[in-house]
Amino acid sequence: MKVLLIGIVLFGIVVSKLSAQEVRKDTITEKVHQIEKVTVTARRLPNKVTSAVPIQTLSQQDISQLGIQNMADAVRRFAGANVKDYGGIGGLKTVSIRNMGAAHTAVSYDGVAVSNCQAGQIDIGRFSLDNVSMLSLAIGQTENMLQSARLYASAGVLSIETEKPHFEDGRDAQFQARIRGGSFGYVTPSFRWWQKLSNRTRFAINANYMRADGNYPFTLVNGKYVTEEKRNNSNIYSWQGEATLYHTFKDGGDLDVKGYYFYSRRGLPGAVTLYNPLSDETLWDENTFVQARYKKNFSTQWSVQAQAKFNHGWNKYKDEGKEYTNGYYQEHHRQDEYYMSATVLYRPMETLTLSLAQDGVINKLRNSLPECPFPTRYTSISALNARYRQGWITTTASLVHTATSEHVEQGTAPDNFRRLAPSLSISLQPWQEELLFLRLMYKSTFRLPTFNDLYYYRMGNRNLRPEKADEYNVGITWSKSGLLFLDYLSVTLDGYYNDVTDKIVAFPTTYAWKMANYGKVHAAGVDATLATAISLTKGFKLIMSGGYTWQKAIDLTDPEAKNYKDQLPYTPLHSGNASAVIEMPWLNVGYSVVGVGKRYYLSQNIPENEIEGYMEHTMTLSREFILGKCRLSVQAEMVNVTDEQYDVIKYYPMPGRSWRLTGTFKF
């Protein structure tokens, strides 16, 4: 932990020096002048064309106009993102980037990393889209150099940014009430309150409740027999609340403090198996966190960011059945995290930017499983970063150092771990007058074994090594405004290659399955995106976008195995999406389609293991009414218009055609 202590001391020294230099006298009047701060309410979108790494974004307007229903549905529209959806409104939903596994993908909520030390993957289904102002996916890392070391250490970052309070017509308070209803007993009321306490202080409160039966019909095919069935045990109810305080200090520093609470109880419908359609599994989830983020630009040369977070997670799993002694089986899990981060950014010259980020993390796990070792993990992550920008070339380099120390109350703890991971990205602009860029990226990453990997009852293996990955990317981007009849045209094309070694998998042994480093995967692919807009006539505009991914991810673990060089399970060779929105003075019409090619649900690529591809179509109609100083928005959505029957995960059928109505009243 010496690295952590040294980093914190250095951070304190830098801040103290900057504070001493902060106030400078006017060289003419010898007085200090305070200029009233101007608050900008718009959020700057990352530019996917000029970025040296692939970045894709969805704005709040995009999400609304396309009728995107949940976080997983939104992320599926990003090229290169693999979303696993276990069916239904309450099913687990995880995201991985370019087939490297969900544990390699970081999720950032308002700039602070979200974590799950128990399973290593984040269920993005628990995040509501109601309050999201921007959603972005960066492969490699985001361009923001004033970020935490934890985000620098990941293979990619899914960033969720919530909407900050902004006030119109001189108001000090703004309210929003929204009600959604739809198929399968889906009802979600939500409420938002923005309040201005002073010119420098605002707060936002958001709360929503969701319930759904989730018992949708589906078609079960068994050889030549086809029957109409109904999904059961898919009910869910949850509620989520968060309160955020925003304060700007007189010296220009910004402080955000957020409190968050989520609770859900959901039935787990389980896999659809012949002659056994019932499921009696239930999962309770509770998550609470408090996070704070402070940012300040001391001058054009120096900037700092500090973060702190406490996260508490609890879940209970219960399965009822006669096979259990007491008629049921039950597990309880609790995890706590204490997290601190500090980042200093320095610009010694106009062409060079340096930053140093230092994170310290403490993770604890407690559960009711037999032989639980009650582990505690201490982690230090340091990231040294440099960016050089001169004329037609931009180069960014990072070096991330991770050190862990693990302690257990029972048994033997895993060995301490240390590792350096470098990365390099280059962006070239051959012609200054053209928005044409060439980009190259290399990044070395790894993911530590999760607590489940190490300690789960009978399956855990305390001798696991970290799973290592190398990312390579080469791409070309181009954008042009006023091209023929187009308002603009933006195109990106990226080719990539990933090499994953020491992959952590569940490996069968003589008596039971065991976690082991028994995997080697090579993934190569192409991601392409396109966006354009056309002004048809006065007040009419057509906005179109799309993405396509070709991916070949093969297993190279064992040359003697039957699945050697076969495509990995649940990895389609082809996938893509397209969307179009027509904006009119009296109505907006949106249409989108998501398509996925055939996949295999087991390691061998044989016809018996094949899952058919699918295309899901969605249509939306929306209209906004101005009622004095109030606004009423009404939206109707039809999802899976063609009522296609498909599975994302084998034996977990997805809903067919469904509808949803949304009314939003702002006052």
Helices and strands as residue ranges (DSSP letters): H 2-21, E 55-59, H 60-65, H 71-75, E 81-85, E 93-97, G 102-104, E 105-109, E 112-114, G 124-126, E 132-139, H 149-152, E 156-162, E 173-182, E 186-196, E 201-212, E 217-222, E 225-230, E 236-248, E 254-268, E 281-297, E 302-320, E 328-349, E 352-367, E 376-390, E 393-407, E 417-428, E 435-447, H 451-455, E 467-483, E 486-501, E 504-508, E 513-517, E 520-537, E 540-555, E 574-583, E 588-596, E 599-600, G 607-609, E 610-611, E 614-627, E 630-639, E 647-649, E 652-653, E 658-666
